[in-house]
């Protein structure tokens, strides 16, 4: 009789413990992010988790920075190396953990009481499990799935948005460098004109006013060059932050000219419909609305027997072991 009781109690305890335990795979949703980003920017993304593959990716970033950086190179470096984007990937792990938790029961409550005296000893053990959590598990899993999809879309949108920012900032830097080169050429010309005006003034062929005008033009071009240099340094630093590079990696080089304009504009038919269909932020907002709707539906599901607040299924198994002084017999009493 005691063997059967012990087996029943062990089976119940094992079932409850297993229902409340599960492992979480942090990067379970990352392949979806990789596919969504790859379809829109045609670049690879990587979640740096200090693996051998991540170390090889960092080595590839250093090699790319030693070459002339193109717009595609800059976008790829940012997707692999941007610290803020890498931190955003952690929300995927949090969303996956919430989804796993939604499919688990609340932790059971175990209690053991021991009573002893001259006639013998009594051991009482009990398990209390929340029944409402079991009943609402399906609804919670649907809500968790919608929330996980929303997090996946939001992370994908941030990666795509980063790629667009890097692309725009890259062309800004190249334009700044080209503008600085033109300003330096103007300085050379105005410097020559100012020297010529000074010689003509010394020879008496130019009045003082005209010579001062040439000097003012030269000073103005020097100021414009200084402003162009400051603008280029500021825009390069912003691109450095977007790419996640610093220290010895900021000495990268870029082409001296902006690329030529395309010969023809892309087709504009159904452009608005395509933009709405492919925008990840709209898809994330839709997933958020679905999660809110499911959460509301979960709160309005009636419980059987009109039991709303504290419906608990209690499984109690008790052992009573009596030890008499005149003999060594054990009796198990199950209530």
C-alpha positions as CSV (number, residue, x, y, z in Angstrom):
1,X,0.0,0.0,0.0
2,X,2.8,2.4,0.8
3,X,4.5,1.6,-2.6
4,X,1.4,2.6,-4.5
5,X,1.1,5.8,-2.6
6,X,4.7,6.7,-3.1
7,X,4.4,6.0,-6.8
8,X,1.3,8.2,-7.2
9,X,2.8,11.1,-5.3
10,X,6.0,10.8,-7.4
11,X,4.1,10.8,-10.6
12,X,2.1,13.8,-9.7
13,X,5.2,15.7,-8.6
14,X,7.0,14.8,-11.8
15,X,4.1,15.9,-13.9
16,X,3.9,19.3,-12.2
17,X,7.6,19.9,-12.2
18,X,8.0,19.1,-15.9
19,X,5.1,21.3,-16.8
20,X,6.8,24.3,-15.1
21,X,10.3,23.7,-16.7
22,X,11.5,24.5,-20.2
23,X,14.6,25.7,-21.9
24,X,14.8,28.9,-24.0
25,X,16.7,29.2,-27.2
26,X,17.6,32.9,-27.5
27,X,18.1,33.0,-31.2
28,X,15.1,30.9,-32.2
29,X,13.6,33.9,-34.1
30,X,16.8,35.3,-35.6
31,X,16.5,33.4,-38.9
32,X,13.3,35.3,-39.5
33,X,15.2,38.5,-39.0
34,X,18.0,37.4,-41.3
35,X,15.5,36.5,-44.1
36,X,13.5,39.8,-43.7
37,X,16.6,41.9,-43.8
38,X,18.2,40.0,-46.7
39,X,15.1,40.4,-48.9
40,X,15.3,44.2,-48.5
41,X,19.0,45.2,-48.3
42,X,20.7,42.1,-49.7
43,X,23.2,42.0,-46.9
44,X,24.0,39.5,-44.2
45,X,23.2,40.1,-40.5
46,X,24.9,38.4,-37.6
47,X,24.1,38.2,-33.9
48,X,27.4,38.5,-32.0
49,X,27.4,35.8,-29.3
50,X,31.2,35.4,-29.0
51,X,31.3,32.3,-31.1
52,X,34.0,31.3,-33.7
53,X,31.7,32.5,-36.5
54,X,31.3,35.9,-34.8
55,X,35.1,36.3,-34.4
56,X,35.5,35.5,-38.1
57,X,32.9,38.2,-38.9
58,X,34.9,40.7,-36.9
59,X,38.0,39.8,-38.8
60,X,36.1,40.3,-42.0
61,X,35.1,43.8,-40.8
62,X,38.7,44.8,-40.2
63,X,39.7,43.6,-43.6
64,X,36.9,45.6,-45.3
65,X,37.9,48.7,-43.5
66,X,41.5,48.5,-44.9
67,X,40.1,48.6,-48.4
68,X,38.3,51.5,-50.1
69,X,34.9,51.6,-48.5
70,X,31.9,51.5,-50.9
71,X,28.3,52.0,-49.9
72,X,27.6,48.2,-49.8
73,X,30.7,47.7,-47.7
74,X,29.6,50.4,-45.2
75,X,26.1,48.9,-44.9
76,X,27.6,45.4,-44.4
77,X,30.0,46.7,-41.7
78,X,27.1,48.4,-39.9
79,X,24.9,45.3,-39.9
80,X,27.7,43.3,-38.4
81,X,29.2,45.8,-36.1
82,X,26.7,48.3,-34.9
83,X,26.4,48.1,-31.1
84,X,22.9,49.4,-30.8
85,X,21.7,46.9,-33.3
86,X,23.4,44.1,-31.5
87,X,21.8,45.2,-28.3
88,X,18.4,45.2,-30.1
89,X,18.8,41.5,-30.9
90,X,18.5,40.7,-27.2
91,X,14.8,41.6,-27.4
92,X,14.4,38.5,-29.5
93,X,15.6,36.4,-26.6
94,X,13.3,38.2,-24.2
95,X,10.3,37.7,-26.6
96,X,11.2,34.0,-27.0
97,X,11.4,33.6,-23.2
98,X,8.0,35.2,-22.8
99,X,6.6,32.9,-25.4
100,X,8.0,29.8,-23.6
101,X,6.7,31.1,-20.3
102,X,3.2,31.5,-21.7
103,X,3.2,27.8,-22.3
104,X,4.1,26.9,-18.8
105,X,2.0,26.5,-15.7
106,X,2.6,28.6,-12.6
107,X,5.1,27.1,-10.2
108,X,3.5,24.6,-7.9
109,X,3.5,25.0,-4.1
110,X,5.0,22.1,-2.2
111,X,4.6,21.7,1.5
112,X,5.8,19.0,3.9
113,X,4.8,18.8,7.6
114,X,6.2,16.4,10.1
115,X,4.6,15.7,13.4
116,X,6.3,13.5,16.0
117,X,5.4,12.2,19.5
118,X,5.5,9.2,21.8
119,X,3.0,7.1,19.8
120,X,4.8,7.7,16.5
121,X,5.3,10.3,13.7
122,X,3.1,11.7,11.0
123,X,4.5,13.1,7.7
124,X,2.1,15.1,5.5
125,X,3.0,16.4,2.0
126,X,0.9,18.4,-0.4
127,X,1.1,20.0,-3.9
128,X,-1.1,23.0,-4.9
129,X,-1.3,23.8,-8.6
130,X,-3.1,26.8,-10.2
131,X,-6.0,25.5,-12.3
132,X,-6.8,28.9,-14.0
133,X,-3.3,28.9,-15.5
134,X,-3.9,25.5,-17.1
135,X,-7.3,26.6,-18.5
136,X,-5.9,29.9,-20.0
137,X,-2.6,28.4,-21.4
138,X,-3.8,28.2,-25.0
139,X,-4.9,31.9,-25.0
140,X,-1.6,32.9,-23.4
141,X,0.4,31.0,-26.0
142,X,-1.4,32.8,-28.8
143,X,-0.7,36.2,-27.2
144,X,2.9,35.3,-26.7
145,X,3.2,34.2,-30.3
146,X,1.8,37.5,-31.5
147,X,4.1,39.4,-29.2
148,X,7.2,37.4,-30.4
149,X,6.3,38.1,-34.0
150,X,5.9,41.8,-33.3
151,X,9.4,41.8,-31.6
152,X,10.8,40.0,-34.7
153,X,9.4,42.6,-37.1
154,X,10.5,45.5,-34.9
155,X,14.1,44.2,-34.8
156,X,14.0,43.5,-38.6
157,X,12.8,47.1,-39.2
158,X,15.6,48.5,-37.1
159,X,18.2,46.6,-39.1
160,X,16.7,47.8,-42.4
161,X,16.4,51.4,-41.0
162,X,20.1,51.3,-40.0
163,X,21.0,50.2,-43.5
164,X,19.1,53.1,-45.0
165,X,20.8,55.5,-42.6
166,X,24.2,54.2,-43.4
167,X,23.5,54.5,-47.1
168,X,22.4,58.1,-46.8
169,X,25.2,59.1,-44.5
170,X,27.8,57.4,-46.8
171,X,26.7,59.6,-49.7
172,X,26.7,62.6,-47.5
173,X,30.4,61.9,-46.5
174,X,31.4,61.4,-50.2
175,X,29.6,64.6,-51.1
176,X,31.4,66.5,-48.3
177,X,34.8,65.2,-49.5
178,X,34.0,66.2,-53.0
179,X,32.8,69.7,-51.9
180,X,36.0,70.1,-49.8
181,X,38.1,69.3,-52.9
182,X,36.3,71.9,-54.9
183,X,36.6,74.4,-52.1
184,X,40.4,73.8,-52.0
185,X,40.6,74.4,-55.7
186,X,38.8,77.7,-55.3
187,X,41.3,78.6,-52.5
188,X,44.2,78.0,-54.9
189,X,42.6,80.2,-57.5
190,X,41.6,83.1,-55.1
191,X,45.1,82.9,-53.5
192,X,46.7,83.4,-56.9
193,X,44.3,86.3,-57.6
194,X,45.1,87.9,-54.3
195,X,48.8,87.7,-54.9
196,X,48.4,89.2,-58.4
197,X,46.2,92.0,-57.0
198,X,48.9,92.8,-54.4
199,X,51.6,93.0,-57.1
200,X,49.4,95.2,-59.3
201,X,48.8,97.4,-56.3
202,X,52.5,97.7,-55.6
203,X,53.1,98.6,-59.3
204,X,50.4,101.2,-59.2
205,X,48.1,99.4,-61.7
206,X,45.3,98.6,-59.2
207,X,43.7,100.8,-56.6
208,X,43.5,99.8,-53.0
209,X,39.8,99.1,-53.0
210,X,40.1,96.4,-55.8
211,X,43.1,94.9,-54.1
212,X,41.1,94.6,-50.8
213,X,38.2,93.0,-52.6
214,X,40.5,90.2,-53.9
215,X,41.9,89.7,-50.4
216,X,38.4,89.4,-49.0
217,X,37.5,86.8,-51.6
218,X,40.6,84.8,-50.6
219,X,39.8,85.1,-46.9
220,X,36.2,84.0,-47.6
221,X,37.3,80.9,-49.5
222,X,39.7,80.0,-46.6
223,X,36.7,80.2,-44.2
224,X,34.6,78.0,-46.5
225,X,37.4,75.4,-46.6
226,X,37.5,75.3,-42.8
227,X,33.8,74.9,-42.7
228,X,33.9,72.1,-45.2
229,X,36.6,70.3,-43.3
230,X,34.6,70.6,-40.1
231,X,31.5,69.3,-41.8
232,X,33.4,66.4,-43.3
233,X,34.8,65.5,-39.9
234,X,31.4,65.7,-38.3
235,X,29.7,63.5,-41.0
236,X,32.5,61.0,-40.9
237,X,32.1,60.7,-37.1
238,X,28.4,60.0,-37.5
239,X,29.1,57.4,-40.1
240,X,31.7,55.9,-37.7
241,X,29.0,55.5,-35.0
242,X,26.6,54.0,-37.5
243,X,29.2,51.4,-38.6
244,X,30.3,50.8,-35.0
245,X,34.0,51.5,-35.7
246,X,36.5,53.4,-33.5
247,X,40.2,53.8,-32.6
248,X,42.4,52.4,-35.3
249,X,39.5,51.5,-37.6
250,X,38.4,55.1,-38.3
251,X,41.1,55.7,-41.0
252,X,39.0,54.2,-43.8
253,X,39.0,55.8,-47.2
254,X,36.2,56.5,-49.7
255,X,36.0,57.3,-53.4
256,X,36.6,60.9,-54.3
257,X,33.5,61.3,-56.4
258,X,29.8,60.6,-56.1
259,X,28.5,57.9,-58.4
260,X,26.8,58.9,-61.6
261,X,23.0,59.3,-61.6
262,X,21.1,56.4,-62.9
263,X,20.1,56.6,-66.6
264,X,16.4,55.9,-65.8
265,X,14.2,56.1,-62.8
266,X,12.7,52.9,-61.3
267,X,9.1,52.0,-62.3
268,X,6.6,53.9,-60.2
269,X,3.6,51.6,-60.9
270,X,2.0,50.3,-57.7
271,X,4.8,51.9,-55.7
272,X,2.5,52.9,-52.8
273,X,1.0,49.4,-52.6
274,X,4.4,47.8,-52.6
275,X,5.7,50.2,-49.9
276,X,2.7,49.4,-47.6
277,X,3.1,45.6,-48.2
278,X,6.8,45.6,-47.4
279,X,7.0,48.1,-44.5
280,X,8.1,46.2,-41.5
281,X,7.0,48.9,-39.0
282,X,3.4,48.5,-40.3
283,X,3.6,44.8,-40.0
284,X,4.9,45.2,-36.4
285,X,2.0,47.5,-35.6
286,X,-0.4,45.0,-37.0
287,X,1.1,42.2,-34.9
288,X,0.8,44.5,-31.8
289,X,-2.8,45.0,-32.5
290,X,-3.4,41.3,-32.9
291,X,-1.7,40.6,-29.6
292,X,-3.9,43.2,-27.9
293,X,-7.0,41.7,-29.4
294,X,-6.0,38.2,-28.3
295,X,-5.3,39.5,-24.8
296,X,-8.7,41.1,-24.7
297,X,-10.4,37.9,-25.9
298,X,-8.5,35.9,-23.3
299,X,-9.9,38.1,-20.5
300,X,-13.4,37.6,-21.7
301,X,-13.4,33.8,-21.9
302,X,-15.9,32.4,-19.3
303,X,-14.7,29.8,-16.9
304,X,-16.8,26.7,-16.3
305,X,-19.0,26.9,-13.3
306,X,-18.6,30.7,-13.2
307,X,-15.4,30.4,-11.2
308,X,-13.3,33.5,-11.8
309,X,-10.7,34.4,-9.3
310,X,-9.2,31.6,-7.3
311,X,-9.9,28.2,-8.8
312,X,-7.2,25.9,-7.6
313,X,-6.8,22.2,-8.1
314,X,-5.3,20.7,-5.0
315,X,-3.8,17.4,-4.9
316,X,-3.0,16.2,-1.5
317,X,-1.3,13.1,-0.6
318,X,-0.6,12.2,2.9
319,X,1.4,9.6,4.6
320,X,0.9,8.7,8.1
321,X,3.5,6.5,9.6
322,X,2.9,5.2,13.1
323,X,5.7,3.6,15.0
324,X,4.7,1.7,18.1
325,X,7.2,1.0,20.9
326,X,6.3,-2.7,21.2
327,X,7.0,-3.5,17.5
328,X,8.7,-2.1,14.3
329,X,5.7,-1.9,12.0
330,X,4.8,0.9,9.6
331,X,1.4,1.7,8.4
332,X,0.6,4.1,5.6
333,X,-2.7,5.9,5.8
334,X,-3.8,7.8,2.7
335,X,-6.5,10.4,3.0
